[in-house]
């Protein structure tokens, strides 16, 4: 019964019905969102705690990614890399840019 539904669930339903991430006719899948950001800057955190900020050059169906002009961030240490290949199953999260510095 609808009387047993929590307000929390209803608010999430309302968010997803009106979300800009929901295109006409269906839901936007994570891989589609990532693919639509090729040649844009992203931030990726992997399981060992390192973060990589760079331009997304390619992504495949396993979410393996090739980044260029990369800044590798580990704690306070930052390293510049020309190109990095990240394996999709090591990814903890992905953030789409731009970011305020």
Protein Blocks (a to p, Z undefined) as FASTA:
>chain_A
ZZlpcfklmmmmmmmmmpcklcghiacdfklmmmmmgoiacddddfkopacddddfbdcf
kopacdehiacdehjbccddfbdcddfklpfbdcdddddZZ
